[in-house]
Amino acid sequence: MATQSIYDIEVQDIKGTNCSMADYQGKVLLIVNTASKCGFTPQFEGLQTLYADLSERGLEVLGFPCNQFMNQDPADNDAISQFCSLNYGVDFPMFGKVEVNGPGTHPLYRFLKSEAKGLLGSENIKWNFTKFLLNRNGKVVKRYPPTTKPEAIRRDIEKLL
């Protein structure tokens, strides 16, 4: 059965605790598949800036590490968490490593990809730091490619806040 709402999906935070996307109901969400050893890894800085500037107005940035693209996030969740915190001051929510493509695709990414297709109608995530922007009702508003820097999304986010 297809997921009806993002709020029906269960996820694990980076410490391994089960939680629900329903915890983020009423928030504007920017969901990103991340990697610690990618050319786009410096985007953590921009994501953290968005979170620091806009979280009080209702933005949540949610990071989901993924190791499916050239083995660019091979570490365990603890090491990923430490890396993000030490190198980029990340204090937005990070989650346990997920698969975003293939038979092991996490239900969250199955939902996101079905709601917002990529280039030429493809559902597959092409690389790390693909971003999905959701409104306060949990609807996917836009999908951004990895090359889109977080600061370039700010205006779209502010319209939803």
N, C-alpha and C positions, 0 to 999 in steps of 0.2 A: 504494500500500500504506500502510495506517495505521501510524503509529509505535507500536511495542510498548512502548517505555520512553523516559522523558525522557532517559535516558543515551545514547540513540542519536542525539540531536540535536546538530548543529553550530551554533555561534553565533560572532559576531565581537565581540571586546571593543571598547571605545570608541576604541582606537588602531588598529583595523582588523585585528588579529591573529585568525586563526581559532583557535577553541578548542572543546572538547567539553563538553557538560553532564556527561559522565562524570567530569570533573574535580571535580565536587561530590558524587560518590557518598558515601553515609554521613553527609551533612550534612542538617540541617533547612534547608529553603529557603523564603524569602519573596521571591516574584518579583512585581515591580511595574512597570507601564507608567507612565513618568514624563513630565513636561513642565515646562519652565522658566518658562513664562508663564501658569500656571494658578492659579485660586483655591486649589487644593489643594497648590501648590508648597511651602508651608511644612511639609508633611508630610516633606520631606527631613530636617528636624531630628529628628523622631520616629523615622524609619527609621535615621538615623545613631546615635541613642541606643540603639535596640535592638541594632544591630550592635556598638557599643562595649561594651555590657553583656553580651551573650550570645554573641559570636563564639567566645570561648575554650571555650565549652561545646558548640559545634558548629553555631551558626546562621550561615548566609550570607544576606545581603540582596543581591538581584540586581536592578539597575535597568535597564530597557529604555526609552530615550526613544522617544516616538512623536509624530508631528506630524499625526495624523489627526483631532484634535478641535479645530476652530476655529483651526488653524494656531498652536498654542500651544507648539510647539518647532521653530521654523523654522531655527535655527542649525545649523552643522555639528557633527560629533562633538567636535572640539577645543574649540569655544566652549561646548558643553554641559558638557564635562568641567570646564573652568575655572569656569563658573558654579556648578556643584554644589560644587566644592572651595572656592572663595572665599566663597560666600554661606552654605553650610551645613556646611562642613568634611567633606564626604562622602569617606570613604575605603573604603566598601564597593564591590564590583565594579560598574562601569557598562559597558554594552554599546553597540554601534552601534545607530543608530536603526532601528526595525522598524515594520512594519505589523501591527496586531492584528486588523483586520477586512478583509473584502473579498477579492478574488482574489489580492492580494499578501500575504495573511496569512503571517507567518513560521511555519515548522513548529513552533516552540516554542509559539506561541500557538494554533495549530491543536490541538496536544496538550492544552494546559491547558484550553481551552474545551470540548473534548470530554469531559474528565474531571470538570469542575465547571461545571455550567450556572449561568447567572445567574437573575435574577428571572423568574418565570413560565416557566422552562425555556429561556429564550433563551441562545444561545451567544455572541452578540455582546457585545463589551466596550462598555459605555455611555459611559465617560469615562476620563480620565487618573486614575492612582493606584488602579486596580482591583488587588487584591492576591490572590495565590494562595499558600497555605501547603502545603508538601509535607513529608512525613515523611522519615526517614532512608533509606527504601527507594524514594524517588522517586514515591510515590503522593500525589496531590492530596487533602488532608484537607478543605480549605475554601476557598471563594472569598469575598472581602470586597468590598463596594462602595467606591467612592472616598470616601464620607463616613465610613467607618470609619477612625478615627485609628490610627496605628501602636501607640500605647500601649494601645489597647483590645484589641489582638491578643496582647499580651505573655503573658497567662495561657495561651492556647492554644499558643503557642510553647514555653513552659516545660514544659508537659505532654509535649511531643514530645522535649525534650532529656533 
